[in-house]
Amino acid sequence: MISSTPEIPSPPDPANCPALLGRIEAEIHRVIVGQNYLVERLVVALLARGHLLIEGFPGLAKTLAVKTLAAALDVDFRRIQFTPDLLPADLVGTLIYDQSTGAFKARKGPIFSDLVLADEINRASAKVQSALLEAMEERQVTLGDASHRLSPTFTVLATQNPIEHEGTYPLAEAQVDRFMMKLRLDFPSREEEAKILDRMLVQRPLAVSAITDAAGLEGLREAADRVHLDSKLRGYILDLVRATRRPAAVDLPRLKDWIERGASPRATLFLARSAKALALLRGRDHVLPEDVKEIAADVLRHRVMVSWEAEAEGIDSDQLIERLLGAVVVP
């Protein structure tokens, strides 16, 4: 049950943005127990106009969190279950022949929505995965010889299961790079799991109130754009991303053998935008170095490709990023 009467007018006053964001998070937590990291990064991705890849074991409330977020924002939400037999037309739509007019017309697919949950995205074929490329990057879909604009709020929130590889299709690097952040979720604590048990033992739907709407979200995004990013912090972001390509420049020559490929320039832009969104969420109108360091792993972990030597030594991208964060000088 959803109430669609937001208490704060939209677009919101910039001074009210931190309070409004806090109310959105609180509304989500009325349904979701724990998962503070997931909820916070969902909001950051929306503020920064970025897509999100969520990796976690089954049963960690990934789908429920996205669905609850859409209800709190009062925006259109579509869930697409990716399966091996899914076709690109099932995702983006197709042209159908209208006998009454003798012409073809577009039948739009479920991707024409505000929030799109691509559930278990790595279970669909590469052809279906590539159908997301234009939509995620250009925010439009081409059907026949006509291009159709997607919603300004259009955001892809994709999930994948890290424990099953049979019958899956790993995402291509070009596809993964279009996600602003990649999250890795862990199991809840014992206390959180006890709260889940208490809350969900009696199966009854929890009402989610709409805190704002699409216009209000756009106002929040504009407020995030106006968050101040000092020139020294811009330099820090540039140094950090460039260090993934040339680790010897920060006195980490050993990492050269462990990093097969560093982050793309897209990482620089996404790191700056997500740090500004995180600062707004924390109630500030300026970015701190801690914001950049906190969000860095989420932006870089799927862009720093580890070599086979690193894998042989049990070193993953998160460990490499941690070393880079410790070596790059903070302004």
C-alpha positions, 0 to 999 in steps of 0.5 A, spaced: 500 500 500 502 506 497 500 513 499 502 518 494 501 525 498 508 527 499 508 532 505 514 536 502 513 540 496 517 538 490 522 541 488 524 541 495 528 547 498 535 546 498 535 547 505 531 542 506 534 537 502 538 533 508 532 532 512 528 530 506 533 525 504 533 522 512 526 521 511 527 517 505 532 513 508 528 512 514 522 510 510 526 505 507 528 502 514 521 501 516 521 495 511 528 494 511 532 491 517 539 493 517 543 494 510 545 501 511 550 501 506 545 498 501 540 503 502 545 509 503 548 507 496 542 506 493 540 514 494 547 516 492 546 513 486 540 516 484 542 523 487 548 522 482 544 520 476 548 513 476 546 506 475 548 501 480 550 493 480 549 489 487 552 483 488 550 479 494 547 472 496 540 470 495 535 473 501 539 479 502 533 484 501 536 487 494 529 486 491 525 489 496 530 495 498 529 497 491 522 496 490 521 500 497 525 505 494 521 506 488 515 507 493 518 512 497 520 516 491 513 515 488 516 513 481 514 508 476 518 501 478 519 495 473 522 488 475 525 484 470 527 477 471 533 476 467 533 469 464 537 465 459 531 465 454 530 473 455 530 476 448 532 484 447 525 485 445 522 483 451 527 488 454 526 494 450 520 493 446 519 492 438 515 494 432 508 491 431 504 492 425 497 496 426 492 493 421 488 499 422 493 504 419 497 500 415 504 502 419 508 499 424 508 502 431 513 502 437 511 497 443 515 499 448 518 494 453 519 494 461 525 498 460 521 505 459 520 506 467 523 510 472 527 505 476 528 498 473 531 492 477 535 488 472 534 481 477 540 476 476 543 480 470 548 475 469 543 470 467 541 473 460 545 472 454 550 477 452 545 480 446 540 482 452 545 485 456 548 489 450 541 491 449 542 495 456 548 499 453 544 504 449 539 505 454 544 506 460 549 511 456 544 515 452 538 514 456 534 512 449 532 506 446 532 505 438 526 501 435 526 501 428 529 508 425 526 512 431 529 513 438 525 514 444 527 518 450 527 514 457 525 518 463 529 523 466 529 519 472 531 512 469 536 508 473 538 501 472 539 497 479 542 490 477 543 484 481 547 478 480 549 472 485 556 471 486 555 463 488 553 460 482 556 460 475 553 455 471 548 458 466 550 465 467 554 470 462 559 474 465 558 481 464 562 484 459 567 490 461 564 495 457 557 493 460 560 493 467 563 500 466 557 503 465 555 502 472 557 508 477 558 503 483 558 496 484 556 494 491 558 487 495 553 485 500 554 481 506 550 477 511 546 481 517 548 481 524 545 476 529 541 482 532 539 484 525 537 477 523 533 477 530 529 483 528 528 480 521 525 474 524 520 478 529 518 483 523 517 478 518 514 472 522 507 475 521 506 476 514 503 482 513 505 488 508 508 494 510 505 500 508 510 505 504 509 512 504 511 516 498 516 522 501 517 525 495 516 524 487 520 525 481 520 532 481 522 532 488 528 527 486 530 532 480 530 538 485 535 533 490 539 532 484 540 539 482 542 540 490 547 535 489 550 538 483 551 544 487 555 541 492 562 544 492 568 540 490 574 544 492 580 544 486 585 540 491 580 534 492 579 534 484 586 533 484 586 528 489 580 524 485 585 525 479 591 522 482 587 516 485 584 514 479 591 515 475 594 511 480 590 505 478 594 505 471 600 507 474 601 505 481 609 506 481 607 513 481 605 513 488 611 508 490 607 502 489 611 498 483 609 491 486 602 493 484 604 494 476 604 486 476 597 486 480 593 490 476 592 488 469 588 494 467 586 501 471 580 505 471 577 509 465 576 516 465 569 515 467 571 513 474 574 520 475 567 523 473 563 518 477 567 518 483 566 526 483 559 525 482 558 520 488 562 524 493 558 530 492 552 526 493 554 522 499 556 529 502 549 532 501 546 525 504 551 527 510 548 534 511 554 538 508 554 543 502 561 541 501 565 534 499 571 532 504 576 527 503 573 522 507 567 522 502 572 520 496 575 515 500 569 512 503 566 511 496 572 510 492 572 502 493 564 502 490 566 506 484 573 503 482 572 495 484 569 493 478 574 498 474 580 495 476 582 489 473 586 484 477 592 480 474 592 472 474 598 473 479 594 477 484 589 472 483 594 467 484 596 470 491 589 471 493 589 479 492 582 482 489 581 489 487 578 491 494 585 490 497 589 493 491 584 500 492 585 500 499 593 500 498 592 505 493 588 509 498 593 509 503 599 511 498 595 517 494 597 523 498 590 526 501 590 534 500 
